[in-house]
Amino acid sequence: MKRNVLMAASLTVIASSTLLADEAPRVLHVGVVAPATIGITVQAGRVEYGKHVPYESEPGDTIDDTSHHLAVHREGEFLGWLVGRERRVLYTEDRLLGEMLDQGWLDKPRSYTLDSADDPVYTRPAFPVAVSRKSKPSDFARWSGWPYKAAIRHVVYLELPRPLTVGKRYTVHFEGRRLEDHAFVYDPSTLRSEAVHVSHLGFRPDDPAKVAFLSCWLGSGGSLTYPNDLTFRVLGADGREVHRGTVAVSRRASEPEDAYEKNYNGTDVRIMDFTPVRKTGRYRISVEGIGCSYPFEISGEVWRKAFRVSARGFYHQRSGIELGPPYTDYRRPRCFHPDDGMTVYHSACPLMDSGNGLNAKGTDENNFHNLVEGKTDRVVTDAWGGYMDAGDWDRRIQHLIVSRYLIELVELFPDPFSELGLNIPESGNDLPDVVDEALFNLDCYRRMQTPTGGIRGGIESSEHPRQGECSWHESLDVMAYAPGVWSSYVYAGVAAKAARWLSARKSTLAAVYEESAVRAMEWAEASFDAGATYPHRVRDDRNLAAAELFRLTGLEKWHELFLKTTVFTEPGKDLFEWKKHEQREAPWVYLRTERRRMNEEVRGYCREAIIREADNRVRNGRKAAFRWAKYEWQPGMWGAFSAPDGVSLARAHVLTNDEKYLRALVLACQTGAGANPVNMCYTTGLGHVSPRHPLHIDSRLTHQPPPPGLTVGGPVDVGHHKDYWAQQIVARYCYPPVDKWPTLEAYWDVFWYPPMCEFTVQTPMAENAYVWGYLAGRPSGTGN
């Protein structure tokens, strides 16, 4: 414990040196969004985060333990929150620093003037004829108790009396010198405009789609409409034009984009197609009379580099090991390991019966109640490893979708992924790094397998983390779920998949996973109550496990079980039907199986279902202004826009080699890669701008940038969150009112908004990594 406390303190000290010295509001960017409209981005305030400091108790100190957070007061003053089992560390409150600009002043035309020394039209300073604005919190400071204060990011739009002239230099002045003057040259080939959106990742030369977008929502000024005759140019790094095209309408603000009849943009969106550009290089998109995009790359390594960062995100979520050089610049002590004194107790509650699982009995009142009620004094040994679910510490069987997808990628593309290095501790052994990563995750559950074969659903604390505690401070009770049929089925399927891949490469290790998979499956089958009513996920994962075991062993009993439990014994069944079944994985496994006595009729129905879902995503992507693809009834939240719903598109491409699926897949990746209204790549550590404040507790409390590779939930349809606690806090700081914000503008990078700023390894991280991996691994020339 002493070592961990000291390391936490040293991390805080290291990071403190990077804090900004200037607390005055500052202009971050000035660009043009229309020939007579400029946008000015202003940052007001910043948050100085709390610190871990030694705590020495004094007589009269009071500890508020009415919640599981432990707030300490001394003589009526709040000191901070107690941290760790020994309660020798205190985490202090955040502070909001800097001047908050008066928003009334921001909205006055006479707060701004613009002049120019070389444009005769603006020799004399001119006031804008109108001002509009959008403001949102850029970070939250948590103070004693529950209140939050926010730093604010403003974007002010000045509608000028006359258009600017290309090539001329202008200066914006601010009344009362509340902000520093800002000079710029109006050159659409070099001056970045927030209205021009393109992928920060770039494109592979053979990608069958290369596009950018043009749109701008002016906040209180509403939609900005562009003329129909605009042209755009693709410029090389030397400024030379390599392609010219016409800006076309992608989707009008009045046109719906999904089954909810919603449009998520609040303004018309236009599209620029430059697919013919194939030469390797660095480029930017320049729109006539407006401005240019961030630079982007066209290279054969684009998707490979993106996938590598995304896959290393799983390494950064590892529990039970220390993180740091030489594998990563992000530092974190070893956490949740038994050798450091972490004790994990057996709970009689299987994950299936917990609200963090399936809540199969419908009795879990707060996601943790059944787990805690089932706690025993029995210690579960060797309970460590796996991936932390999100910003907190739980590890659950659902995370094995990561291992499934990583193994599938190396099955599909053995050469590219056998050669891809991830710089992880296992690098250099005789397995591909993606397989090592998959097995690290899988082994957490294999270690906890009972002698009779049952698989525990994971490891969970008794509540969400205490305020101020990092993962290595955990002071709550920690439990392992009881073995259950659902978790055993999930594990059996993935372990069988691993065993099959290993069988031709490391037969001894393959035998370990095969034996474990079979024991888990046989335990689950012996425990399965055919007369009970299970959630469909239990039945679906039973079906998937049977498919994987048949593919591995060829035993007819597993084939018979698959055929007995699949929905694809008749035509027209979809991969997913709300509240009835979700069998997206098993049909794909059955189609990849090469055994005698295959049921060809069922195989045909499986193939049709995958292609039917892919066709649905193609159609839905065409309706979306920014070409994202999602299930049409999926609400606009939890990764709907930050990561592509593209697994079926990739698999349909494998089955048919039809370019339309690959094109739709590339397009579906654009929004999450930065081609969106806020011009942010939603995976940390990638692109020109990525989330700075994801709900990642360890990095936040130690003042480090978030580790790369975390794909956050992303923008949220605010209509789904009217009564949500975090939206109520955000609403205090948003202008226009929060319910007026278009969804794709509604990303608040504030840490304390879980559906936006959090993530889980299974969604959207796993699917994002799979899709980027598919685009990276496909043979060169695919898409021509």
N, C-alpha and C positions, 0 to 999 in steps of 0.2 A: 504494500500500500504506500509506503514512504516513497519508493521509487516512482510510482505512478503520479503521486502528488507533485513531486519535484519536476517530473517531465511536463505535467500540465502547466506548472508555473513557467517553465522555460519556454514552452510553446507560446504562451501569452506574451512573454517579454519579446520574443523574436518578432512576433506579428505586430506588436505595438509600434515598432520603428517605422512601419509603413503607413501609419495614420496621417491623414492630410493635416497640414499645418494651417492652411487658410480656411477660415470658417465662413467667409462671406459668400452670399449667393453668387453663382458664376454661370456664365454662358458656356454651354457645352458644344453647341453647334448652331450654325446659321446656314440654311439652305433655301432653295427656291422650290416651291411646290406648284407654281403656275407663274407665267411671265410677269404678273403683277402681284404675286403673293409670296411672301417669304415666311418661313417657319423658324422660330427661335426656340431652342431647347435650353431650359434653365434648371439648374439644380439648386434647391434651397435646403440647407441643413444636411447633417449627416449623423449617423448613430455611432457613438463610442460604446462598444460592448462591455459588459461587466467582466470582472476578473476573478480568478481563483486566488484567494488570500488565506493565510492561516487564521484560524478562529480560536481565540482564547475566551472561554466563557467567563462572565462576571456575575456576581450576585444580582439578581433582579432581571437578568435576561429572560425573555419569554419566547417560547417556540410555539408558533401557531401550527398545530397538527390537525386542524379541522379538515384538511385535504391531505393527500399524500405528499404534497410539497411542504417543506419545512422552513417557513419564514421566521426569521429571528428579529426581534425588536429589543432595543436597549433604551430605557428611559423614554419610551414612546416613539423613538426614531427607528425606522426600518434599516437594518444592517445588510440583509441579503438572505440567501437560502443556504441551509446546511447541505453539505455534500459528503457522500460516502458513509459507510457503516460506522466508522469511528467518529464521525462528526467533528473532525478537526479542520475542515476546510469550509470556507464560506464563498459563495458566488455572489458578487455584488450586482446591483441593478445597472441596466444600461443608462446612458445619458444621451439626450438629443442636444447637439451642438449646432451653433450657427443661427443666422438671422432668417426668420420666416418672412418671405415677401408678402406684402399686403395684396390680396387678390383683387381688391377694387382698383388698386393702382395698376396692376397688370392688365386690366380690361379697358383702361382709358386710352383712346387714341393719342392724347397729348402726352402720354408717358414715353412716346417714341418719336424720333425723327430720323430721317434718312437723307444723306447727302452724298455728293460725289464731286471729286476734283476734275474728272475728265468726261462726265456726262452732262452736257449743257442743261438737260431737262431737270437735273437734280443738283445744280450748282447751289441753289438756295435750299436749305433744309426743308423737307416736306413731312407733314404728319400723315400717317395712314388714314384712309377714309373709313376703315372699319377694323376692329380687332375681334378675333375669336380665340378660344383657348380650350385646351384639355389638360387637366391636372390629375395626378394620381400619386399615391404613396410610393416611394422608391425603397423604403426600408422602415421597419418598426423598431422602436425602443420599448422594451418591457420594463416597467417600473414596479414598485411594490404592489403586491396584490395582482389585479387583473388589468389595469389601464395600460394603454399603449399610446405612444406619441410617434409621429411620423415625419421623416424627411420627405420632401415633395419634389417630384419631377414635373415641371410645367412645359408645355409646348404652346407658344403663343404665335398666332398667325396674323400677320399684318397685310391687309389688303391695301396696296399702294395706289395713288391717284393715276399713275401711268406705268406701263411696262418698263422693265429694266432693259438695258441694251447690252448685248453680248460683248464681252471683252472689257467692259468698264468696271472700275473699282468703286465700291460703295462702302459707307460706314454707317452703322446703326448706332445712334446715341440714345441714352436712357435718361429721362428727366431726373434731376437731382443726383445724378451719378450713382443711382442705386445699383447699377450694374456697370461693368467696364465696357467702354466702346468696343464694337466688334467690326472689323473691316473684312471685306471679302471681294473677290473678283467673280463677276457673273459669267461663268464659262460652263455651259452644260456638259462639256466633255471632261471637266475635272472637278467641278463642285458637286459634292454628293447631295442628293435629294432624298429625304425620307420617303418620298412618294414612289421611288423606284426600288423594287424588291427582287432579289435574286438569291439563289442558294449560296450560302457561305462555303459549302463544301466543294461546289463545282460539279464538273461532269466528266465522265469518261468519254474519249473521242467517239466511241461506238454507241453511246447512249442514244436510244431512238427518240428521245425528247430532250430538248434543251430550251428552257423558257425562262422568262422573267415577267414581272407584273408591274402594273402602274395603278396606284390608288391612293387616295388620301381622304380621311375623315377628319374634319376640322373641329371636332368637339362641339362647342356651342354654335359653330358656324355650319354644322351639318355636312352634307355630302359635297365634295368638290367634283364637278363635272368637267371632263376633258373633251375637246373637239374630236371629230371622227377622222381627221386627216393627218394625225400626228405620225411622224416617222421616228424610228429609233436606229441607232447604230451600235455595232459591237466594235469596241476599240481595243487594240492590243496594248501591251505595256508601254510601247513607244508612242501611243496616241494615234496610230494609223488605223483607218477604218478597214475592217476585214469582212463586215457584213452590214447590210442595210435592209430594213423591213418596215412594215406598216404595223402600227399599234392597233390591235383588234379588240373588240368587246369580248370579254370572257363571261361576265355575268352582271346584269343590272341589279341595283339594290332592291328593286321591286320583285325580283325573281327568286322563288324558293330554291333551297339547295338540298333539302332532304324530306323525309316523310312527315316531319313536323311542320312543313310549309314555312320554314324559317329561312331567312337570309342572315348570314352571320357577319356581314361586312359593314353595313351601314352606309355604303357608298358604292358606286359603280366600280367594277374592277376590270382592267384591260390587260391583255396578254401579249407578249412579244415572243415569237418563236424564232429561234436561231439554230435549229437542229443541224443545218448543213455545216456549221462551223465545227471542224474536226481537228484542226492543228493544235498540237500541244502548246500551251502558253498561258499567260496571265492576261485576263481581260476585264473590261467593265462595260456595262450597258449605259449608253447615253441617249436620253430622250430629248427630242427637239424642243427647245425653248424652256426646258425644265431643269434637268440635271442628270447626274449619273448615279450608278449603283456602287455599292462596295465592290472592290475587285474580287474576282473569283478565278479558279484554275480549271483548265481542261487538261487532263492528264490521265494516263492509264492507271495511276496509283490513287486516284481520288477516293473511290469507295473502299479500297483496301486500308487507306489511312483512317478513314472515318470508322470503319468496322473495328480497327485495332483499338481506337480510343473507347468505343462503345463496349467492346469485350473487356477491356481493362477496368471498366466501371464495375464489373463483377468482382475483380480482384480487390478493388477498393472497398467493397462491401463484405469482404471476408471477416468472419469472426474467429477468434482464437489464435490469431497470429499478430505479430507486430508489423506495422506498415511503415515504410520509410526507405531511404537510399539503401542499396542501389536500384531498387525496383520502382520507387516513386519519390517525388519531392514532398508528397503529403505524408505527414508524420502522425502516427497514432500508436500508443503502447498496446501490447497484447491485452486482449480483453476476454472475459468469459472463459478462461481456461482453468481447469481444476488445479493445475500446479501453482496457480496464483491465489488459491484459497476459494475459488468460486465453487459453491455447492449447489447442485441441481437436484431438486426433490421430485419424486414421482407424484404425479397427480392422477387420480382415478378417472379424470375426464379425458376422453379421447378428443382429438381436434374436431372430429365430425360433430360433436355435441357442443362445441364452443362457438360463440359468435364470431370469433376470429377464424373459424372454419366454416361449417355449414349450418350450425345451430339446428341440428337435425331434430331435436326434441322441442324446439321453440321455447326453451326455458331460460336462455341466457339473457339476463336483463341488461348487461353492460359490456359484453364481450369478454370480461375477465371473471365474472361471478362463478361460473361453473368450474373453471380452472382452479380458482382459489378454494372453492368449497371442497374440491377433490384432493387438496394437498395432503400428503402424508409425510411421515418422517423418514421414509425410505429414500436413500440416496441413489441416484442414477449415475453410475460411473461412466467415465469416458464420454460424457455428454458435452461436446464442444464442436466448433467448426460451423460449416454452412455459411450462408449469406445472411447478413442482417437484412431484414425485410425492406427497410426504408431508412428514414432518419433515425429510427429507434432500433431496438436490438433483437427483436424476435426473429426466429428462424422457423419456417413452416414448410410443410410438404409441398405446398403450391409452388415453391421456388424451384422445384425440380424441372419445371418447364424450361428453365435456363439450360440445364444439362441436356435435356432432350434436343433443344434447338442447336446447341453447339455440336453435339454428336451428329445430328442430321447434316449440318454444313460440311463436316469432314467426310461424311458418306457421299454427299453429292459431288464434292470437289476435292478429292483426296490430295492432289498435288499442291494446289494453292494453300490449303489449310494445314498441310503437313509441314510446309516451309515457313508459315507465318509465325514469327516470334512475338510474344506478348510481354517479354521481360518480367516474368514471374519467378518465384523461388524454384519452381520445378523446371524452368527452361534449361535445355541442354541434356535432359534425360532422353530416353528412347521412345517418348510419346510426343505427339504434337501438343503444343501449348493449349490449344482449344480443348483437347481431350483432358489434359491435366486439370484445366479449370473446371470442366464438367465433373470430373471425379472428385475434386476437392469438395464440391457441393454435395454430391451423392454420398460421400463417405461419412458425413455427419449423421445420416440416418442409418447407414449400415453399422456404424459403431454402436448405436443404441438398439440394434435388433435384439429381440429377446431370444433365449435359447430355443423356444418353440417356433420362432419365425416372425412374430408380430413386429410391426414397424410403428414406432412412435411418430406422432404428427409434427413434432418439433419441440422447440425450447422457447419458453415465454416467461416474461416477468409478470408480476401480479398486477401491474398497472402500466400506463404510459410513463416514460421516464420522469423522474423528479426534476424540477427546475434546477438548472446549474450542474446536473450530473452528466458527465461523459460516460461512454460505454464502460470504461475501466473503473468507474466509480460506483457502479450499480450497488445500491443499498436495499433494493426491494427483494422480496423472495423470488427465486427463480425456479421454475418447474418444467419438467418434461411431460408432455401429454402421454396419456396411456396409449398402448397399442390399439389400433382400430382398423376396421375393415377398409375404410376409405383410404387412409394413409398407406396401408399395406398394398392396396391395389396400385396406387400412384407410384409407390416405390418399385414394386415388382416390374411394372412396365418399363421404367427408365433403367433399372438395373439390367433387365434383359436386353435392352437396346445397347447398353454399354458392353455387355458380355458378347453380343454378336459382333460388334465392331472389333473388339479385342481378340476374338477367337482366331483370326488369321494372322495376328501380329504378336500377341503375348498370351499364349494358351494357358499358362499357369494363372495369370491374373484374370483371364476370362473365366476360368473355372470358379474363381472366388465369387465373382459377380453373378454367375449363372446359378450357383448353389444358393446364394443369398436370395436371388430373385424367386427361385422356385419355392424356397421355404416360406418366403413372404406370401406368395400366391396361395400356397396350400394352407397356410394358417388362415388367410382371409377367407378362403372357400369353406374351411371347416367352421369358421365363425359367422359366415354369412347366413342370415335367417331368411329363407326364401319366402316366408309368410309375412315378413315385416315390410313396412312402408319406409323406404329409404328416399332421400333426395335423389333426383335423377343423376347428379354428379357421381354418386356412388356407383350406380348402375353403369354409367358411361365409362368411368375409370376401370371398372371390372372388365368391360368390353375391350378397352384399350390394352389392358394388361394381358388379356387372353390373346389378342392379336400379336403383341410383341413376343410372347412366349411361344406361340406357334411359329412365328418367323424364326425364332432362335432355335427351337428344339425339333420342330416338325412333328411333334406329338399330336395325334388326332384329337385327344381330349381337349386340348386348347383350341383347336380349330372348331370343334363342335360348340364349345362355350362361346367363342366369338360369333358364330352363326346364330346361336340361340339368343344372343343379347344385342346384336346389331339391329339398327332400324333399316338397314339397306337391303332387306330381303324383298322389297317392293320398290317400284319406280317412283320418282317424284319427291322422295324424302330429302329435305335440306340438311346440311351439316348441323344446323342449329335451329331449334324451335323453342321459343320462349317458354320456360317452365316445364318443358317436356323432355328435351334431350339436348346435349351438346357433344356431338361425336365428330369433331373436326379432325382429330388426330388419327383415330383408328382406321378410317377409310384409306388414308394415305399410307399407313403401315401395311394394310392388306394389299394395296396396289404394288407396293415395293417388295412383297413376299414372293419368293420363287420356290414353291413346293409343289409336290404332286397333289392331286385331288383338290385343287383350288376350285372354288365355286365361281365360274366365269360370269354367271348372271349377277351375282352379288358384286363382283369386281366391276362390272359395267355400271351398276347403280352407284357404286362408290365414285367412279370416275365422273359420272354425270353430275353428282352432287358437288364435287370440288370445282368443276368447270362452271356449274350454275352459280355458285357463290362468287367465283372470280368474275363472271359476266356481270353480276350484280354490282361488284365493286367498280368495274369498268364504267358502267352506266352512271353510277353515283358520282364517280370522279369527274365525269364530263359535266355534271350539273353543278359541281362545286367551283366557285370562282377561282380559288387557288389550287384546285385539282386534288385536294386531300381526298382520301377514300375511307369511308367507314360504313358499317352496317347502318342502313338508312334509319333504323329506329333507335340507334345508340344515341343517348343524350350527348349534348355538346360539352363534354367534360371528361376528366380522367384519361387524358391521352388521345382524345378523339382527333385533335389537331396537331399535337406535338410529336406524334409517331404514326407511321402508316399502318393501316389495317390491311396488310399486304401479303400475309402468309399464303392465302389461297391463290393470289395472283402469281406468286413465285411457283407454286406447285402446278398451277394450270400451264404455266410456261414450260415447265419440265415435261408435262404430259403431251403438250401439243406443239411446242416450239413456235407458237403463234406470237408474232411480235406485238400484237395489241395488248397482251398481258404484261409484257416487259415495259412497254411504253406507259401503261397505266401505273405500273409499279414505280418507275422512275418519277413520274409526275406526283404520285402519292407522297413521295419523300420530300417534296419541295417545301411545304409549309413548315415542317419541323426542322428543316435545314437552314431556315432563315429567310425564305421567300414568303414573307408575311408582313402585315401592316406595322408590326413593331420592330421588324428587321433584326430578329433575334434567333439564333440557333438554340433550340430547346434542350440540347445536350451540353452539359458543363464541359468547359475546356476546349470547345470547338467553335470555329468561326470568329468573326470580328466582335460579336457581342453574344454572350451566353448567360444563363442565370447566375447572378452573383450571390443570391441569398436563398438557395434551395433549403428545404427543411431537412438539413443534415446537421444534427446536433453536435457531433464531435468537432467538425470544422468550425462551426459557429462559436462554440464556447472556447476554442483555442485560438480564435482570430486568424484562421488560415483560409485561403481561398478554398472553395469546395473541390474535392478531388475530381479529376476529369472522368467523363463517361456516364454521368448520371442524367438520364432523360426524364425530365419532370413532367407532371401532369399537364401543364400548359394552360392555355386560355379556357375559361369556363363560361358557359351560357349563364349569365347572371340571373336569368329568369328561373333557373332551377335552384337558386340559393337565396331566395328572398328572406328567409328566416335564419339563415346560417350565421353563426356567431362571428366568424371571420369577416363575412361580407358586411355585417353591421358595423364592425370597426373600420373597415375600408371606406364605407360610405361616408364617414365623417370627413374624409380627406379628398374625395373624388369630385371633380367638376368636369362636365355636367354631372347631374345625379347619377349614381352608380347604375340604376336601372335603365339609363339611356345609352349606356355604352354598348357598341356592337361587340359580339363575342370575341372576334379575332383581335380586337383592341384591348380586351379585358384580361390582361395578364399583369398581375401586381407582384413584382419581385420583392416580396416582403418577409419571407421565412414563415410568418404566422398565418399562412393560408393553405392548409394541407392539400386540398384538391388541385390547386395550381402549382404549388412550390414543392410538394413532396413527390415521391416516386415510389415504386416498389420494383424489386428485381424482376418480378414476373410480368408486370405491366406498368408503364410502357417499355421498360428497359429490354426485356427479353425479345419482344417482337421487333423492336427497333433494331437490335443487334442482328437478328435473323435476316431481316430484309436487307440491311446494309451489307451483311455477309454474303447474301445471295448475289447482290449486284457486284460485289467484289470478286466472288469466286467464279462467276460464269465465264466461259471461255472467251478469249479475246476475239472481237469481231461479232459477238452476239449482239443483235439489234440492228445490223445493217439491213 
